[in-house]
């Protein structure tokens, strides 16, 4: 990937980290389309890579001890994350195996995702990273 593209991708990931942390602290989710728009991306399908990068940074900061904040990014119609989230999700993240989850009806998936989102909303250490993330984003653009 050319240097300029790497810089743009890095700035988007930094902004996504700030946005995800703000969402977690406010108890809200966001659609892929809304997030793509806020990141200046024309195609919501491309936002998945940025979400993954942001999630990895956040996970590393908390040494794997935080709930998966990427669960806050959902499809507009389904109101749950795409199957890619579940594929990337650590086994301990879900209360059942991935294959079983993927076979569930949408209503049951929503119940599980709502519980995972509640864990994100109740995590009390997001604020610790937010100030750092805002500074990092400020210097990445």
Residue, then its C-alpha position, 0 to 999 in steps of 0.5 A: x500500500x502506498x505511503x499516502x494510503x497508509x497515512x489515510x488508513x491510519x488517520x481513519x483508524x485513529x478517528x474510528x477509535x475516538x468515535x467508538x470510545x465516545x459511543x461506548x461512553x454514551x451508550x449508543x451504537x452506529x451503523x456501518x453506513x453512518x460510521x463510513x460517512x463520519x470517516x469520510x468513506x464513500x463505501x460502507x463495505x470498506x469500513x470493516x478493515x478500519x473497524x478491525x484496526x481500531x478494535x485491535x488497538x483498543x484491545x491491545x491497550x487494555x491487554x485483552x481485558x475489555x469487551x469487544x467495542x466493535x460490537x457497537x457497529x451494526x447493520x442498518x436493517x439487522x441492528x447487529x454486526x455482520x458475520x465478519x465481527x463474529x468470525x473475528x470475535x474471540x471464542x470467550x466473547x460469545x456465550x455459545x460457539x460461532x457456528x451455533x450463533x450464525x445459525x440462530x434466527x435474527x431475534x436470538x442474535x439480537x439478544x446476544x448482541x444486546x448483552x455484548x453491547x451492555x458489557x461495552x456500555x458498562x465497562x468503566x475504563x474507556x475514559x482512560x483511553x479517550x484522551x490519548x486517542x483524541x490526541x493521537x487523532x489530532x496529530x495523525x491528520 
